[in-house]
Amino acid sequence: MPDPYLPATQWLASLDDDWRRHIDAIGPCLHQPHPTRDPYESLVRAIAYQQLHARAGDAIVGRLLALFPQMSFPRPEQIVASDFDQLRSCGFSASKIATIQGIAQATLDGVVPDYASALAMDDEALIERLVTLRGVGRWTVEMLLIYSLERPDILPADDFGVREGYRRLKGLEVQPTRKQMIEIGQAWSPYRTVAAWYLWRVPAR
């Protein structure tokens, strides 16, 4: 089976010795998007994982799904109708409960687009539209772009793991700022999603 990320991997490896050594050590890019997951579900899942380790996020999502065993994922109207204590029992903080209920209501109101509409929008237009929602920042929408809409050129410059990965890759004393990360990352276009995938996997030295 052909490797869909091979052109990106080869391009990044050609940039300099640090990238080449890191990519040789990690191997092929195994990025696993979740195509066709609608924006509403992607946003709720991203909020669950915000500022948490993956395992903690997995547990919260697992408990949320257990509240609605008949569904593969609760519908927006079910989230809106859920009471605070129910959602709190999943492990959501008060502010995250307000955020996911806001996302659900915005979906019912047509502010959060369906999958087909989101697919037709460009990256920045979708980001601008969704960051108007309470608790939804640029990073959250970038996770939607990377994992659901499979956009190939997204660099989450606010992401701690991306900036720390670059710091380790280059042996820097301090992480680049968000602004510096954006400037540095321009050299990785049009493959910034794959660059982020590799930066998340730079080991501590």
C-alpha positions in Angstrom: 0.0 0.0 0.0 1.5 3.4 -1.0 2.5 5.8 1.8 0.3 8.9 1.4 2.7 10.9 3.5 5.9 9.9 1.7 6.3 13.2 -0.3 5.9 15.2 2.9 8.3 13.0 4.8 10.9 13.2 2.0 10.5 16.9 1.8 11.0 17.5 5.5 14.0 15.1 5.7 15.7 17.1 2.9 15.5 20.3 4.9 18.5 19.6 7.2 20.4 17.0 9.2 18.2 17.4 12.3 15.0 16.7 10.4 16.6 13.8 8.5 18.0 12.1 11.7 14.6 12.5 13.5 12.6 11.1 10.6 15.0 8.2 10.2 14.6 7.4 13.9 10.7 7.7 13.9 10.1 6.1 10.5 7.1 6.7 8.2 4.4 9.2 9.2 1.5 7.2 10.7 -0.9 10.2 11.1 -4.4 8.8 11.6 -7.2 11.3 10.8 -10.9 10.6 11.5 -12.4 11.6 8.1 -16.1 12.4 8.0 -16.3 13.1 11.8 -18.5 16.2 11.8 -17.2 19.5 13.2 -19.6 19.3 16.2 -18.2 16.0 17.4 -14.6 17.0 16.6 -14.9 20.2 18.7 -16.5 18.5 21.7 -13.8 15.8 21.6 -11.1 18.4 21.4 -12.5 20.3 24.4 -12.5 17.1 26.4 -8.7 16.7 25.7 -7.8 20.4 26.2 -4.9 20.8 28.7 -5.0 17.1 29.6 -2.9 14.1 28.9 -4.4 11.8 26.3 -5.3 9.1 28.8 -7.4 11.6 30.9 -9.1 12.8 27.8 -9.9 9.2 26.7 -11.5 8.6 30.1 -13.7 11.7 29.9 -14.9 10.9 26.4 -15.5 7.2 27.4 -17.7 8.3 30.3 -19.6 10.8 28.1 -20.3 8.0 25.5 -21.5 5.7 28.3 -24.2 8.2 29.2 -25.7 7.6 25.7 -25.2 3.9 25.0 -27.7 3.9 22.1 -25.6 6.4 20.1 -22.1 6.3 18.6 -21.8 10.0 19.9 -24.4 12.1 21.7 -26.3 14.5 19.4 -26.2 18.3 20.1 -29.8 18.3 21.5 -28.8 15.6 24.0 -25.8 17.6 25.2 -27.9 20.8 25.5 -30.5 18.8 27.5 -27.9 17.2 29.8 -27.8 18.6 33.3 -24.7 20.0 34.9 -24.1 17.1 37.3 -24.4 14.5 34.6 -21.7 16.1 32.6 -19.6 16.9 35.7 -19.6 13.2 36.5 -17.8 12.5 33.2 -14.9 14.7 34.4 -15.7 17.9 32.6 -14.9 21.1 34.5 -17.6 23.8 34.8 -16.0 25.9 32.1 -15.8 22.9 29.7 -19.4 22.1 30.4 -20.4 25.6 29.4 -18.2 25.3 26.3 -19.5 21.9 25.0 -23.1 23.0 25.6 -22.4 26.2 23.7 -20.9 24.2 20.8 -24.0 21.9 20.8 -26.4 25.0 20.8 -24.3 26.7 18.1 -24.6 23.5 16.0 -28.4 23.5 16.4 -28.3 27.2 15.4 -26.3 26.5 12.3 -23.1 28.4 13.5 -21.1 25.2 13.6 -21.3 23.9 10.0 -22.0 20.3 9.0 -19.2 18.2 7.5 -19.9 19.0 3.8 -20.1 22.8 4.5 -16.9 22.7 6.6 -15.1 20.8 3.9 -15.9 23.6 1.4 -14.6 26.4 3.7 -10.9 27.4 3.7 -8.8 27.0 6.8 -8.9 30.6 8.0 -12.6 31.2 7.3 -13.5 28.1 9.4 -11.1 29.3 12.2 -12.6 32.8 12.2 -16.1 31.4 12.4 -15.6 28.9 15.2 -13.3 30.9 17.5 -16.4 33.2 18.2 -17.7 30.4 20.4 -17.0 30.5 24.1 -14.0 28.4 25.0 -13.1 27.5 21.4 -9.6 28.8 20.5 -7.6 28.5 17.4 -5.9 25.3 18.6 -9.3 23.6 19.0 -10.3 24.4 15.4 -6.8 23.4 14.2 -7.4 19.9 15.7 -10.6 19.7 13.7 -8.8 20.8 10.5 -6.0 18.2 11.1 -8.0 15.2 12.2 -11.5 15.5 10.7 -11.0 17.6 7.5 -7.6 16.1 6.8 -6.0 19.5 5.9 -2.3 18.9 5.0 -0.8 22.3 5.9 -1.8 23.1 9.4 0.8 24.0 12.1 -0.7 24.5 15.6 1.8 27.1 16.7 0.1 27.5 20.1 0.6 23.8 20.8 3.1 23.1 23.7 4.1 19.8 22.1 4.9 21.3 18.7 7.0 24.1 20.2 8.7 21.8 22.7 9.4 19.3 19.9 11.1 22.0 17.8 13.1 23.1 20.8 14.3 19.5 21.4 14.9 18.9 17.6 17.2 21.9 17.4 18.7 21.7 20.9 17.5 25.2 21.9 17.5 26.6 25.4 13.9 27.9 25.2 10.9 27.2 23.1 10.1 29.5 20.2 7.2 31.8 20.7 4.0 31.3 18.8 5.0 34.1 16.4 8.5 32.6 15.9 6.9 29.1 15.4 4.7 30.5 12.6 7.6 32.1 10.9 9.8 29.0 11.2 7.0 26.7 10.0 6.6 28.6 6.7 9.6 26.6 5.5 7.6 23.4 6.0 4.6 24.4 3.8 2.7 22.7 2.2 3.3 19.8 4.6 3.0 21.5 8.0 0.5 18.9 9.3 3.1 16.1 8.9 5.8 18.4 10.4 3.6 18.8 13.5 3.1 15.0 13.7 6.9 14.5 13.7 7.4 17.4 16.2 5.0 15.7 18.6 7.3 12.8 18.6 10.7 14.3 19.3 12.2 12.5 22.4 13.7 14.3 25.3 17.5 14.5 25.0 
